[in-house]
Amino acid sequence: MRYKERSIIRDLVYQRVKELFNLAILSIRNNNIEFARKYCKLIKKLSMRSRVRLPRKVKRMICKQCFIPLVPGLTCRVRIRSEGKNSRIVITCLLCGWVHRYKIKR
């Protein structure tokens, strides 16, 4: 596959991922967890099938264990931990208890 074709496919996948992620967040806000899980699994499958990396924002906002979009206050708890020079964002999924830790650059 040529570079131009690859970039066109990547752009289409990114548009679709953005649309599906917005639908997942809307369905979480409407208390429809199963639709949100379905949309997030579809995002993962779409990116794997087309061999396109997910954007970091989308990748970090989907729970890796239960495939739910992490919306602060609804489906996750967000805390900032500062340990000397290292600071971290700790995101805890409220449905399955999975903990995500991300470093913060200073």
N, C-alpha and C positions, 0 to 999 in steps of 0.2 A: 504494500500500500504506500502510495506516495505521501509526501509531507503535507501537501495541500488537502488531500482527502482526509488524512488523519486529523488535521486541525479542524476541518469542518465537522467531522464526527465528534471530536472533543467538545466543540462549542455546542452542538446539539445535546450532547449528554449533560453538559453543565446547565443548560437551560431547563432540561427535564428534571434534573436533580433539584434545582432551585424551586421549581413548581411543586414537586412532590414533597419537599421539606416544608414548604409553606402550608400545604394541605395537611401534613402530619401535625403541625403546630395548631392549626385551626381545629382539627378533630380532637386534640388533647384538651383544648380550651372548652370544647363542647362535651367533655366527659365521654368520648368515644375512643377508648384505649385500643380496641382491636383494629380499627381502621388506621390509627396512628402506627401501630406495629406493622401492619400490612404495607403501609407506605414506606416505612423505614427499611423493611426487608427488600422492597422493590428497588429502593435507592442503592442498597448494597449489591444486589444482584445485577443491576444495570451497570454499575461501575466495574464490577468484576468481569462481566461478559464483554464489555467494550474495551477493557483494559485501560481505563482512565482513572487516575487518582481522584479521590474525593477532595474537595476543598477542605482546608484545615478547620474552618468554622463549622462545617456540616459534620465532619468526622468527629469532632470533639463534642458535638451536641446530640449524639446518638449513643445511648447506652450499649456497650458492647456485649452485655449479657442478655438483656431482655428486649433489645431493639425498640426502645421507646425514646421519642425526642425529649431531651432534658430541658425543661422550661423552669427557670428558677421560681421557686415558690409553689409550683404545681406538682412537678415530678422530680425535682432535685433540690438539694440544699447546697448552697455555695458558701464556703468559708475561705478566708485568707490566713494562711499560717506563715509567720515569719520566724525563721530559725537562724539567727546570726546573719550571715551574708545571703543565705538562701531563703527565698520566699517562694511559697507555693500557693496555688489555688487548689482547694480540695472540693471536688464535686461529688456528692453522694446521691445516688439514685434512691428515691423514696419508695419505689415499688419492689426492687430486688435487693437493695442494700449495697450494690456494687460501688466501689470508691475509685474515683479517677483523680490522680494528682498530676498537676502540670506546673513546671517551673515558670517563674516570672523573671523577665530580664529587668535589671535596674538601669 
